[in-house]
Structure formats: C-alpha cells, structure tokens
Amino acid sequence: MNMNICITPLRLSAAFALAAAAIPALSFATRPADIDAPGHSADTAFTGGVSARAGSSGARPASPMSDGTGDPDSFGRSVQWLGLTDGEVDLLDDCTGDTFACQTLTPAPGVTNFSYSDLGHITLPARAAHSLLCYWFSPFLNITYGNDSAASVVAHLNYSPTVTIENPLLDDPSLIDPTTGLPFGGQLLTGMTSAQDFEIPLPAATHITERTRDSAVCIAGLISRDTLVRLFGLSDAQARDFFRHDMTLRLNVSGSAQYVDAATLYFGWRLVGD
C-alpha cells in the first residue's frame, strides 16, 4: 500500500457512471461482520473433502483423487479473463450535482453510515467458467480527515464489499439459502476478503488528506463448486449446473465514517475463472 499525506484535499477523477440503491447500513459501533465466516464468503481456507472431477476434453493434468492440491475442481486449468467493472462512492458535505453514489456526511462527531448496491456489474454467459470465479479488487481511496475541536480525536473510515450473484438455478423455491433461512429467490450474497478499516489519530484543529492504493485477490474463490455445496447447501449436481447458466454479479459496498471531511472511494473489480 502506498500512502501520501498532504494538506490540500484532492478528489480522484472518475469516468464511469454507476447505479446506486440502498442496502442495510453498517453500524460504526461494530466492526464489519466476519466476511470469512461460513455462509458469508467463498474466499476462505479450503477444507478438502471433495473428490476429483472428470477432466475436460482438452489436455489437462489429472487431479489427485486424494485432493492433495486443495482444489481438485480447478487443478491444471487455465485462468480465463471474464470481465471488468468499477464503481465509486463519494462522501461529501453536499451531494448536489454529484453523479456517483454519494452520501451526505453527518457533522462531527457524528457517524455517517453508507450502503450501496450494484456499483458495477458483470454478466457472464453460460459455461464461462468450469468450477470457480475469482476476483482482483483494487480500491483507490482519497480521504480527507478533519478535527475542528480543541482536543485530540481518532478519525475512522471502514468499508466492506459484497457481491450479489444472480443465477437462474437459484429461482427454484425449494432451494433454501442457509444464510437467511429463506428461498434464494434467484440470487445469493457472498463476501470478499477485501474489507478495510482505517483509524487516524488527529491532533486538535488538524485536517489531513490520505491517498491510498491497494489490491486484493481471492484465494478459494468468490464462488466455487465446493462453496455452493459446503456453504450454500446445493447438491453436487446443482453446483455443477450452476456454472452452466448465465449469471450476473453485482458489486456492493457498505461502511461508515467519522471525522471525515470528504472522501472518494473508487473500486476497480476484475473477474477471472477456470
């Protein structure tokens, strides 16, 4: 992560319009939920227990039946480039005229919660991937923290991305989402190990701007056959069929801020698969 601190606020310019709709706000009083907890994210340590799958017609090494690779479904397969999108969230004193998802800041020391869905989306054709969807997530953040009081404070900003995956297989009302106890209704929600939480000490009467750039990549996958079976309760046959349908993936971001004068949170998001 590269970080620069300067006195003058600077907004990142962005060239992509996006659609925004509210999803439940994230309270500042509690840190974001553990997005690696079962039922929240596919991007967790692989626990094994899945037998090797049959190979494709193309030349490909055979996966050991003992699952010594940790991921027999994707073993030996080439990475496929599947799509790219992005989105932006602005936190401002006045959102008038802003063309991006924008949340009006609560005056300090109040806390501002924000939550937006479908900041960007990618639609994949049927059989775009064999058993795994993975991501590259690259946030570019420009945050101005401010303390007008006569005492020192600690400024906060956190955000947590999630992904809504729409797939016709999940339209079956008999399929129950174990994370909600309700039918999937055509979609599921999963997380990414890309949440960030910033805490910035601010002396009295201090305003600073931080510009940060970072990237994160998935390990076990955004969604995979194993995850669909182990975390979302699908049968092995249903998990296979999941990747035989077209699907749309929508990027959501929620978070909170305190002692923030302004912020531009820009997110680049790329999908790959096997």
TADASUL-V339419 format. One record per residue. RES is the residue in one letter. BURIAL is b if it has 24 or more other C-alpha atoms within 12 Angstrom, else e. Layout:
res = {RES	RES}
burial = {BURIAL	BURIAL}
This chain:
res = {M	N	M	N	I	C	I	T	P	L	R	L	S	A	A	F	A	L	A	A	A	A	I	P	A	L	S	F	A	T	R	P	A	D	I	D	A	P	G	H	S	A	D	T	A	F	T	G	G	V	S	A	R	A	G	S	S	G	A	R	P	A	S	P	M	S	D	G	T	G	D	P	D	S	F	G	R	S	V	Q	W	L	G	L	T	D	G	E	V	D	L	L	D	D	C	T	G	D	T	F	A	C	Q	T	L	T	P	A	P	G	V	T	N	F	S	Y	S	D	L	G	H	I	T	L	P	A	R	A	A	H	S	L	L	C	Y	W	F	S	P	F	L	N	I	T	Y	G	N	D	S	A	A	S	V	V	A	H	L	N	Y	S	P	T	V	T	I	E	N	P	L	L	D	D	P	S	L	I	D	P	T	T	G	L	P	F	G	G	Q	L	L	T	G	M	T	S	A	Q	D	F	E	I	P	L	P	A	A	T	H	I	T	E	R	T	R	D	S	A	V	C	I	A	G	L	I	S	R	D	T	L	V	R	L	F	G	L	S	D	A	Q	A	R	D	F	F	R	H	D	M	T	L	R	L	N	V	S	G	S	A	Q	Y	V	D	A	A	T	L	Y	F	G	W	R	L	V	G	D}
burial = {e	e	e	e	e	e	e	e	b	e	b	b	e	b	e	e	e	b	e	b	b	e	e	e	b	b	b	b	e	e	e	b	b	e	b	b	e	b	b	b	b	b	b	b	e	b	e	e	e	b	e	b	b	e	e	e	e	e	e	e	e	b	b	e	e	e	e	e	e	b	b	b	b	b	b	e	b	e	e	e	e	b	b	b	b	b	b	b	b	b	b	b	e	e	e	e	e	e	e	b	b	b	b	b	b	e	e	e	e	e	b	b	b	b	b	b	b	b	b	b	b	b	e	b	e	e	e	b	b	b	b	b	b	b	b	b	b	b	b	b	b	b	b	b	b	b	b	e	e	e	e	e	b	b	b	b	b	b	b	b	b	b	b	b	b	b	b	b	b	b	e	e	e	e	b	b	b	e	e	e	e	e	e	b	e	b	b	b	b	b	b	b	b	b	b	b	e	b	e	b	e	b	e	e	e	b	b	b	b	b	b	b	e	e	b	b	b	b	b	b	b	b	b	b	b	b	b	b	b	b	b	b	b	b	e	e	e	b	b	b	b	b	b	e	b	e	b	b	b	b	b	b	b	b	b	b	b	b	b	b	b	b	b	b	b	b	b	b	b	b	b	b	b	b}
